[in-house]
Amino acid sequence: MINAPRHASKYSDREIDCQEAMEPGFQAIVDCMLEAGWNRGEVMRSLRRLVVADNMTQKENARVETELAIAWAMQRTGKTF
């Protein structure tokens, strides 16, 4: 089971608590990858690339959502691009 944040709102150690909650799952993934035959360097580089790819995906999704919101607003007001 993953520990939830101590408070619903922001607090000073929230990110540390998140890291601690994530640690067992992270170690399990790394251990499974090592057991499958990947070396630690490959696993760590791949994890970093996954984080970068996720960040890019989130930014692109936000950009598309913004463009769609603008297009819908313009359509409702009868304006065009």
C-alpha positions in Angstrom: 0.0 0.0 0.0 1.2 3.5 -0.8 1.1 6.1 1.9 -1.0 9.2 1.2 0.2 12.7 2.0 -0.2 13.7 5.6 -2.3 16.7 4.6 -4.5 17.5 1.6 -2.8 20.9 1.1 0.8 21.7 0.6 3.2 21.4 3.5 7.0 21.7 3.9 7.9 18.0 3.7 5.3 16.9 1.1 7.8 16.0 -1.6 10.0 14.1 0.9 6.9 12.2 2.0 6.1 11.5 -1.7 9.6 10.1 -2.3 9.4 7.9 0.8 6.0 6.6 -0.3 7.4 5.9 -3.8 10.6 4.2 -2.6 9.4 0.6 -2.2 7.7 0.6 -5.6 10.8 2.2 -7.2 13.1 -0.4 -5.7 10.8 -3.2 -6.8 10.9 -1.9 -10.4 14.7 -1.6 -10.3 15.1 -5.0 -8.8 12.8 -6.6 -11.4 14.7 -4.9 -14.2 18.1 -6.1 -12.8 16.8 -9.6 -12.4 15.6 -9.5 -16.0 19.2 -8.8 -17.1 19.3 -5.0 -17.5 22.2 -3.3 -15.8 21.7 -0.5 -13.3 23.0 2.3 -15.6 20.5 1.2 -18.3 17.7 1.2 -15.8 18.5 4.6 -14.4 18.9 6.2 -17.9 15.6 4.7 -19.0 13.8 6.0 -16.0 15.2 9.5 -16.6 14.0 9.3 -20.2 10.6 8.1 -19.1 10.3 11.1 -16.8 11.4 13.5 -19.6 8.9 11.9 -22.0 6.1 12.2 -19.5 6.9 15.9 -18.9 6.9 16.5 -22.7 3.5 14.7 -23.0 2.0 16.7 -20.2 3.2 20.0 -21.8 1.9 19.0 -25.2 -1.5 17.9 -23.7 -1.8 21.3 -21.9 -1.0 23.1 -25.1 -3.6 21.2 -27.0 -6.2 21.7 -24.3 -5.5 25.5 -24.4 -5.8 25.6 -28.1 -9.1 23.7 -27.9 -10.5 26.0 -25.2 -9.6 29.0 -27.4 -11.2 27.5 -30.4 -14.4 26.7 -28.5 -14.5 30.2 -27.1 -14.0 31.7 -30.5 -16.7 29.4 -32.0 -19.2 30.4 -29.3 -18.6 34.1 -30.0 -18.7 33.6 -33.8 -15.1 34.7 -34.3 -12.7 32.7 -36.5 -9.0 32.2 -36.4 
